[in-house]
Amino acid sequence: VEKMNSAGSGRKTKFQVRLPGITLSTVNRGANTGCVYVYENNQYVGKITQNGELIGNASEDVKNLLDDANDNLLQLAKIYGHESGSCSICGRTLNDPLSVQMGIGPICAKLFN
């Protein structure tokens, strides 16, 4: 949650990271500000609170992916982008050969530095 919120800080719109099998999306206004919504196959399955608690109906597969993403968020984002041909952050098609290989566009990669 901390990595997601720090990468998306200062944005007026939500910040998403697409990973193999799930999408994580920050919440930047309303009662759930600071939480991260979790989607599996474009269906909402729960939210991660600011203290790291997962609330909702996430499957064991999603929980395992979230555990892995906690330590390897950028690596999983790159895998998604490499396999899909789309940037794991903004969703745009990756055209540059290096971006395709990396799985993330150069502008979006700066969000994780």
C-alpha positions as CSV (number, residue, x, y, z in Angstrom):
1,V,0.0,0.0,0.0
2,E,2.8,2.4,0.9
3,K,4.6,1.9,-2.5
4,M,1.3,2.4,-4.4
5,N,0.4,5.6,-2.4
6,S,3.9,7.1,-2.7
7,A,4.1,6.4,-6.4
8,G,0.6,8.0,-6.9
9,S,1.1,10.9,-4.5
10,G,0.2,14.3,-5.8
11,R,-2.0,13.0,-8.5
12,K,-5.5,14.3,-8.8
13,T,-6.7,11.1,-10.6
14,K,-6.4,7.6,-9.4
15,F,-3.2,5.7,-9.9
16,Q,-3.4,2.1,-11.2
17,V,-0.9,-0.7,-11.4
18,R,-1.9,-3.7,-13.6
19,L,-0.3,-6.9,-12.5
20,P,-0.7,-10.5,-13.8
21,G,-4.2,-11.3,-12.7
22,I,-5.1,-8.2,-10.7
23,T,-5.3,-4.5,-10.9
24,L,-4.5,-2.2,-7.9
25,S,-6.0,1.3,-7.8
26,T,-5.4,4.1,-5.3
27,V,-8.2,6.1,-3.7
28,N,-7.5,9.8,-3.4
29,R,-10.7,11.2,-2.2
30,G,-13.7,10.3,0.0
31,A,-13.9,8.1,3.0
32,N,-11.4,5.6,1.6
33,T,-8.6,8.0,0.8
34,G,-5.3,6.2,1.3
35,C,-6.8,2.7,0.6
36,V,-6.0,0.6,-2.5
37,Y,-8.9,-1.1,-4.3
38,V,-8.2,-4.6,-5.6
39,Y,-9.7,-5.9,-8.9
40,E,-9.6,-9.4,-10.3
41,N,-10.6,-9.6,-14.0
42,N,-12.0,-6.1,-13.8
43,Q,-14.2,-7.1,-10.8
44,Y,-13.8,-5.4,-7.4
45,V,-12.8,-8.0,-4.8
46,G,-11.7,-5.8,-1.9
47,K,-9.6,-3.0,-0.6
48,I,-6.4,-2.7,1.3
49,T,-6.7,-0.3,4.2
50,Q,-3.9,2.1,5.2
51,N,-2.7,-0.3,7.8
52,G,-2.4,-3.1,5.3
53,E,-5.6,-5.1,6.1
54,L,-7.4,-6.7,3.1
55,I,-11.2,-6.3,3.4
56,G,-13.4,-8.0,0.9
57,N,-13.9,-11.3,-1.0
58,A,-10.5,-11.8,-2.5
59,S,-9.6,-15.4,-3.5
60,E,-6.6,-17.2,-2.1
61,D,-4.9,-16.6,-5.6
62,V,-5.4,-12.9,-5.2
63,K,-4.2,-12.9,-1.6
64,N,-1.0,-14.8,-2.8
65,L,-0.5,-12.3,-5.6
66,L,-0.9,-9.4,-3.1
67,D,1.7,-11.0,-0.8
68,D,4.1,-11.2,-3.7
69,A,3.3,-7.7,-4.9
70,N,4.1,-6.4,-1.5
71,D,7.8,-7.2,-2.1
72,N,7.9,-7.2,-5.9
73,L,5.5,-4.5,-7.1
74,L,7.7,-3.1,-9.9
75,Q,8.9,-6.5,-11.1
76,L,5.3,-7.8,-11.3
77,A,4.2,-4.6,-13.1
78,K,7.0,-5.2,-15.6
79,I,6.0,-8.8,-16.2
80,Y,2.4,-7.7,-16.9
81,G,3.6,-5.1,-19.4
82,H,6.0,-7.4,-21.1
83,E,3.4,-10.1,-21.5
84,S,0.5,-7.8,-22.5
85,G,2.4,-5.2,-24.6
86,S,0.8,-2.5,-22.6
87,C,2.2,-0.2,-20.0
88,S,1.3,-1.6,-16.6
89,I,0.6,1.9,-15.3
90,C,-1.2,3.9,-17.9
91,G,-2.3,1.0,-20.2
92,R,-0.9,2.5,-23.4
93,T,0.5,0.3,-26.0
94,L,4.3,0.0,-25.7
95,N,6.0,0.7,-29.0
96,D,9.6,1.3,-28.2
97,P,11.5,-2.1,-28.1
98,L,13.2,-1.2,-24.8
99,S,9.8,-0.3,-23.3
100,V,8.3,-3.6,-24.6
101,Q,11.2,-5.5,-23.1
102,M,10.9,-3.6,-19.7
103,G,7.1,-3.8,-19.7
104,I,6.7,-0.2,-18.6
105,G,7.0,3.1,-20.4
106,P,9.8,5.5,-19.5
107,I,7.5,8.2,-18.1
108,C,5.6,5.7,-15.9
109,A,8.8,4.0,-14.8
110,K,9.9,7.4,-13.2
111,L,7.0,7.1,-10.8
112,F,8.7,4.2,-9.1
113,N,12.1,6.0,-8.7
